[in-house]
Every structure is written in C-alpha cells, then in structure tokens.
C-alpha cells in the first residue's frame, strides 16, 4: 500500500510524500520486531518477484527478453536518484531483478549475501516502486500493479 500511495502522489504532481503519511510509515517501521522487519523485506522481494513474473510473461508473449527491456531503464533511473539510492546498492537491486526475471526467489538469492544494510532499504523501495510504475505504463493503467498484487493476495487467501 505504501508503494500504491507513493505512485498516486507522484501522478498527482506531488514529488514528496505527505508528511503525515511519512510519519505513519516511520512509526509502523519503528514498531516492527526483527521478525516483522524481515517479513517486510520478504514482502518487498515478493513484490519484485510478482512484478518481474508478470513482465516476463508479457515480454515472452512478444518474443522479447524481460531482462533486456526492463533492467537497463531501471538501473538508469536508479542512477539518477543519488540522494535516495546510493550507487553501491544498485548492483544488489539489479541482482534482485535478474533473479526474479529468471524465476528465482529474490529473497533466497539475497540471503546468500548476508543481512540487508540500512542503505539498501531506499534502493529496495525505489526498485519496487519503479517496477510497479513500469507495469502501470505498459498497461496504460495507473492502478494495474496494485490490482495485480491485490488479486494475487486474494487468491492466496482462498487457497
């Protein structure tokens, strides 16, 4: 929902997050136990996987390679965000996207390299946001990525 909210604020022409909303997000993050924080990280990696899986299938339908068409613009955009995304975190984000784009779990791929650093949090959030925005642009629907996640969660609840 934080990603959906950020997408909506960007499309409304607001470059910055509403201070009240940011305060609520910060309070929520501060209230998490270590297990809760790991769950949030796994959730973000799951979003990367869901988004890349959808993009992979969509690109395959057009005989295109998802990595070739998604990764370069994603990395270029992350590089243009030096205040939010430090350059040393970009290879990790690219690795997550490549793992997901080839059908591997981004969480399991990441675990082999140790704990997440604090500096990677903004980069991970930006990666999820940029993938959602990419999907919304591809579909010409500003809510498509959010609906897709909602449908996946709903079907998981039914199982």
Buried (B, 14 or more C-beta within 10 A) or exposed (E): EBBBBBBEBBEEEEEEBEEEEEEEBEEEEEEEEEEEEBEBBBEBBBBBBBBBBBBBEBBEEEEBEBBEBBBEEBBEBBEEBEEEBBEEBBEBBBBBBBBBBEEBBBBEBBEEEEEBEEEBBBBBBBBBBBBBBBBBEBBEEBBBBBEBBEEBEEEEEEE
